[in-house]
Amino acid sequence: MAKYGELYGSARISELLGLDKTALDFSSEAQDRRRPARDSLISALLSTVDMKYQVWKLGVVFTNNSFLYLAWYMLLSVLGHYNNFFFAAHLLDIAMGFKTLRTILSSVTHNGKQLVLTVGLLAVVVYLYTVVAFNFFRKFYNKSEDGESVDMKCDDMLTCYMFHMYVGVRAGGGIGDEIEDPAGDAFEFYRVIFDITFFFFVIVILLAIIQGLIIDAFGELRDQQEQVKEDMETKCFICGIGSEYFDAVPHGFESHTVQEHNLANYLFFVMYLINKDVTEHTGQESYVWKMYQERCWEFFPVGDCFRKQYEEQLSKEIP
C-alpha cells in the first residue's frame, strides 16, 4: 500500500480491493483510537471465562494423586541427571503398576493421621522412660566389652533418648534385653518394674497399635475395592438399582444399562452443556447446568427408572 499509494491513491486502491480504510491507517492517532476497542475485546474474553471453575479445576489437578506422582517422578528424573542415586527411586514404579501393591502402599497412608499421632505418643512415652533411666539407671547402660574403654549410652539425655528409640523399641523384649542384668543390684526390683512396664506399654501396646492400624487399613481398602467392583457389576451407575430387579426378564440389566441409563449418554449431555452457550439453554438444560456448577448430582434419577415408573402407574390403574 505504501508503494502504490502515492501513485494511485490509497482511497482508490482500498475501493478496488474492498479493504477497510480505517484498518489501513497505521498512524499513532488511529492506533490510539483502536486500542480501547482491543482492550474491550480482551475484557469481554476474560468475562466469558468462569474463573471460579478454573480455580476449582486447578485445585483438582494439583491435588490429584496421579498428577503428584507424575510430578514427583519427573523431579527425580531431572535430579537423576546430576546424581544417579535418584534413579533408584524409579523402581517404585513397579509397585504402582500392580493394583495389589498399590493397595499395600495405600494402607500405610490411609490412616495417616492416626498413625502419626500414635508414633508421636510412642516418642513421648519413650522420652518419659528415658528421663527415668537417665536419673536412676544410668550405670546399667555400659555397652563396652571387657578390656575396652567405657562406652556409656546414657551420659546425656540426647544419647540416652536415641538409644531407647533406636535400640529399645526395636528389641523384641524391650530395653531390658539391651542393657546390663540387674541381678544382685540394689535397684534390682525397680529395674524389673522398669523393664516390664517398658515392654508392656511400648512393645506390646503401642507397636501393636501401629501394626494394627496398617493391617486394618489394608483390610478396609481391600473390602472397599471388592465392594466397588461388585457394585459396578451388579448395580446401575446412574440409578443405583441392582441387577436382581431388572433380571426378572432376560437380559434386563444389560438392556437397562445400555439403552435407558447409558453412562456415555450422560457424559455426552454434560459435555454438550459445557460447550453450549448459556443463553441458548432450555429450561431443563438450565436446571441441569446450575446443578452441575454447584457440583450437585440430584438430577440423576437415583432409585428410579422407566420400568419402575411404569409398574407404579400400572398398579394404580389396576385395583
N, C-alpha and C positions, 0 to 999 in steps of 0.2 A: 504494500500500500504506500509506503514511503517512497518507493522507487517510481511508481506511476502516478502518484497523487498530484505532484506538481505539473505533470504533463497533461493529464486528462481531467484532473479534479477529483477529489475524494468523494464528493457527493454523487458524481456521475457513476463512478466505479461501484459505490455502495448500492446505487439504484439498480444497476445492471446485474450485479451478483446477488441482490436481495439480502444484503447484510444490514445489521442494525448499526446505525450511525453512532449511537451512544457507546456501543461496545468497542468501536474502533477509536474512540477518543482516549488516548493514553496520557493525557495531561494530568498534572497533580491535582487540579481542581476537580476533574472528572473522577479520579480515584478517591478523593475525599468524599465525593457525593455517593459513590458506590459502597464505601466502607460501612455505613450504617446498615445498608441492606444486607451486606455479608454478615455483619455482627448479629443482625436479627435472625438470619438463617441459622447461624450456629446456636443461638439461644433456643430457636424453635426445635432444632435437632436434640439439644440437651433436654428440653422439656418433654420430649417423647420417650426418653429413657426412664424406666422405672428404677430409680436409684435405690429404693428400699429393697426391691427384688435383687438388684445387682449385688448389694452388700450381703444380703442373705445367701446368694449363690457363692460368693467368695468365702463366706464363713463355712458353708457346706464343703467346699473344695479343700480348704486348708485344715479342716478337722476330719477329713476322710482318712481312714486308716490306710487305704491303698495309696493315696497320694503321699502321705507322710512316709510310708515305706519306700516308695519310689524316690522321694526326695533324699531320704537317708542313704539309699543305695547309690544314687548319683553322687552324693557328697563323698562317700567312701571311695567311689571310683576315681574322683578327682584327686583325693588325698593319696590314693594308691600310686599315682604317678610320681609323688615325692618320696613315699616310703612304701615299699611292697608289703609291709606288715598289714596295712589296711585292706588289702585284697583278701586276706584270710576271712574277714567278716562276711564275704560274699557266699561262703559255704552255708550260711544260714538260709540261703535261698532254697536249699533242698527241703528244709522244714516248711517253707511257705508253699512249696509245690504239692504237698500232700495234706489233705483236709484233716486227717487224724493227727498229724504232727502240729498243724495249726491249732487244733483244739487243745493239745498239751501245752503249747506256749501260752494260749489264752487263759488257761486255768491258773497260771501264775499271776496274771494281771486282772482277772475277773473280780476277785475280792481284794483289789489293791489297797483300798483304804483300811480295811480290817487288818490286812497283812502288815501294813506299815505301822499301824497302832500297836499291834501285838509285838512286833520287833522292837518298837520303842519301849514298851513295857518290859520286855526282856532285858534291854540295855539298862533300864532303871533298877530292876531287881538285882542284876549282876553288879551294878555300882554299889548298892547297899551292902552286898556281901563283900565287896572289895574294901569298903570302909571298915567293916568288922575285922576282916583279915589283916588289914594294914595296921590296925591298932592293937590286936591281941594275938594274932597267929603268924606274925612276920617271920619268926625263926624257922617255921616249917617249910619255907619257900626256897631252900637252898638246893639248887639243881646241879651242883658241882660233884664230880666223882672224887674218889679217894686220891689224894696226892695232887689234886688240881686246885687252882685258886678258887676262892669263894665266888659262886655265881648266884647271887640273891635276886629273885624275881619280884620282890616286893619292897625294894628300897625306897621307891617313891610311888605316889598314887597313880601316875600315868602308866608306869611299867606294870604295876600290880593290876590295874584295870585291864590293860591289854592282855596280860597273861590269863586272867579269868575269862575274857571274851574269846580269845583265840584258842586256848588250851582247855579251859574248864568246860566251856559249852560243847566243844567237840568230843570231850571224853565220854565214853559210854556210861561210866559210873559217877560222873561229876568231877568236881575239883579234887575230891579226896583221893582219886586214883593217881593224881599227878604231883602231889606233894608228899612230904615225909610222913611216915606212920607215927601216930601219936601214942603208941603203946608205951606205958610206963611214965608218960609225961604228966606233969601236974595239971595241964589243961586237957587231958585226955577226954574227960566227959563232955566238956564244951566243944571240943573238936568233933566228937561223934555227932552231936546235935547239929553243928555247923555243916558237916559233910552230908548228913541225911537230909536236912532241910534244903540244901542246895540241890541235891539230886532230885528231890521230890518236886520242888517248885519250878526249877529251871529245866531239868531234863524231862521229867515225867509230864508236867503240865504245859509249860509254855512252848517247848519244842513240839509237843504233840498237837497243840492247838494250831501252830503254824503248818504242820504237815496236814492236819485235818482240814484246814481252810483250802489248801491246794487240792487235796483229794476230793473234797465236797464240790469245789468249783468245777473240777473235771467231770464229775458225775452229773452235775447240773447242766453244764454245757452239752454233754452228750445226750441227755434226756431232751433238752430243748431242740437239738438238731433232729433227733428222731421224731419229736412231735411235729416240727415244721415239715419234715419230709412226709409224714403221714397226712397232715392237713392238706398239703399241696396235691397229694394223690387222691384223697377221698373227699375233699371239700371244694366247692366253687370259690374261686378267689374273689369274685365280685359280691355274691350274696352270702357266702359262708354256709350254705345249706349242704348237708352231707350227701354222699352218693347213694346211701341207702334209701333216701326219699325218691330220687329220680330213677333208680334201677328197678322200680316196680314194673317198668316197661323195658323191653330190650333196648340196650344202648341209650338209655335215658340220660345218664350222667354225661356221657360223651357228646350227645347231641346238644345238651344244655350248655356245656362249656364251649362248644364250637359255634353254635348258631345264636343262642339267646344271650349268653353272658360271655362273649369272647373278649378276653383281656386286650387283644390287639385293637379292637374297635374302640374301647375306652381310651387307650393311649392315643389313637389317631384323633379322637374327638378333642382331647386336651391339647394336642399339638395344633389342631385346627383353630381352637380358641386363642392360643398364644399368637399365632400368625395372622389372625383376622383383626381388622380394625375394630376398636371398642365401640365406635359409633354405629357400626353395622351389625352389632349383636341383636339377636331376637330376645324376647322376654326370657325364655328358658336358658338361652346361652348367657345372658347377663347374670342370671341367678347362679349358674354353674361357675362362671368366671369369677364372681365375687367370692364364692365358697373356696375356689381354688387359690385365690390370692390370700385368703385367710388361713390357708392350709387346713381347711375343714372338709372332711370327706363324707359328710352326711348325705350328699346327693347320690352316693352309691346305694343301690337297693339292698341293703343288708337285711337278710332274713326274708326276702320277698322275691317272687318271680312270677311270670305269666301263668304258669301251671297252678301255682298256689292261689293266685287271684281267681283263676277260672274255677277251681274247686270250691273256693269260698262263695263265689257267686252262684254256682250250681247248687250248693247246699242251702242257700237262701231261697232259691226258686222252688226247690223240691221240698215240701214239708215232711 
